[in-house]
Amino acid sequence: MLHPQDWSIERALQLYNIPNWAAGYFNISSKGHLVVHPYGQPGPVIDLMDVVDDIRERKLGFPCVVRFQDVLRSRVKQLNETFRTAIAQHGYKGQYYGVYPTKVNQMREVVEEILDAGAPYHFGLEAGSKGELIRRRSPSATATRTKSTCGSRFSGGSSAARSSSSSRSCRSCPSCSGWRTR
């Protein structure tokens, strides 16, 4: 059994294998906290303990999902720029058009972020069936993201219900119940 005095940042890095999967986006801070570099290193740093403290202060409850959209955006950009560089270096005459297989993660927020980040590169979607493709391209699947009263971003609502002057509630936290306008 490990005792607190046996713990170190180096042991945390080794135990959680962070150097082999984090790709510069996650690390352990000098305080021993998990931190996120949303654009990679160097760049801004978000301490996950600060995020947890903020969630507690807002009395949102746990468990909860914390998603860093900028990590997705950065990875899509890096993938496409890497292909552009390799194509130029090797004199390849073809083009690279990346696609995101929606079966990997169908959450609207993820798909929208990847499509938005990939737009300059003509990044597309791959769907396993016609029905899946229709669901991905339906008006509800491409609704405008709005900021809720709790600060989270979400999609949805009819165009008549969406208004930049009103603050909306999300569906995912106890302090915001439903889609009502506040």
N, C-alpha and C positions, 0 to 999 in steps of 0.2 A: 504494500500500500504506500502510495506517495504521501508525503507530508508537505504542508505548505512551504516549509523551509527548503525542501528539495526541488521546488519548482523554479524555473527560470524562463526567460524569454526564449533562449536557445532550445530548451526542452519543449516549449509550446510549438515553436516553429517545426521542430522535428516530429513531434507527436501528431500534429495536424497536417504534416507534409506540405506546408504552405509554399515553400520555394518551388515545388514541383507542379502546383496547379494554379497558383494565384496570378501568374503572368504580370506581376507588378500592380495589380488592382487591389490586393488584400495583403495585410501585413500585421505584425504585432508591434504595438507602440512601446515606448520606453516605460509606460505605466502598466504594460502587460495586457492592454486592451486590443481587441481586434479592430483594425482600422481599414477604411476603404479609400482608395484613390480612384474616384469615379472616372477620371480621364487617363489613368495610368500614372506612373511616376516619371518625373516629378509632377507635382500638381497639387490641387487642393486635397485635404485629408478630412475624412469624416470618422470620428470615433464612435463606434457602435454603442458604447456605454452612454454617450450623450444622447443618442437616438432612443435608447431604452429609457433613460431618465425622462426624456421629453414625453414618451408614450405614457409613462407612469404619471407624470404631472397632469396630463390631459385625461387621465383615468380611462384610457381606451381599452385596456385589458390585454391579456395574453392568452393563448399564443396569437401572434400576428405575423403578417408577411411584410418584410421590408425589401423593397425592390429598388435598385439603383439603375434608373433608366439610362444614365450617362455611361455606365459600363457597357450596356448593350450597344449604344450608339458608337462608342469608341471602338468596340470590337468589329462592328460592321465596317466602319471607316478603315480600320487597320487591315482587315481582310481584303477589301477592294483596292486599297492603295498598294498593298503587297503584290497583288496580281498585276496592277498597272505597271509597277516597277519591273517585275519579272518579264512582262510582255515587251516592254521597251528595251531592256537589257539584252534580250535574246532575239530581238528583231522579229518577233512573232507577228504574223499579219492578221490573225484572228482577233476576236474580242472576248472579253470575259463578262458574262452576265450571271451574277450570283442569284440563287433562289433560296428562300427559306422554306424548309418543309414544315408546314403548319402542324403536322403530327407531333413534332418535338415539343411544342408548347403552344396551345391554342388560345391562351389568355389574350383577350383583346388588347390590353395595354402593351403586351410584349410584341404582338404582331404589328400593331400600329407604330411602335417605336422603331422596330426593325425596318418597316417600309419607309418611314419618314427619313431615317438615317441613310437608307440605301437609295433614296430617290435620285440623288445626283449620279449614281452609278447604274441606274436602271435595274435595280435589285427587285426581284419578283418573289412570288409565292408559289410553292408547289403544294398541290392538294391531291389527296389520294382518291377522291371521287368527285363527280360533278356536284353532288349535294354539298360536300365540304367546301368546294370552291364557291358555290352560290352563297353559303353562309358567311364566308370570309368577305365577300364583296357586297353583301346586303347593306342597305342604308344604316341599319342598327349597328353593323359591325364597323362602320366607318364614321360613326357619330363624332362630333367635336368633343374634345376633352375639355373639362371645366374644372375649376378649382372649387373644392367644397369648403364648408365652414370650418372643418377641422384641418384644412390645409392639404388634404390628399387630392390627387387628380383622378378623375374618373370620366367615363364616356357614357353618353346616353341622353335620353329625353328627346322629345320631339322638337323640331326646329322652332315651333311656336312656343314651346316651354323654355327653350334656351334663351338666355338673355345675359348680356355682359353686365347689366346693372344689378342682377340678383345673385346672391350667394346661394349655393345649393348644398344639399346634404348628400353624403355618400351612402352606399349600402353596406359598408364593411365595418363600421365602428359604432359602438354603443352611443356615443354622443351625437351621432347623426343617424336618424332612423328614417330610411326611405328616401324618396326623391323630392320631398316637399321643398318649396322655396321658403327661405327664412327672411 
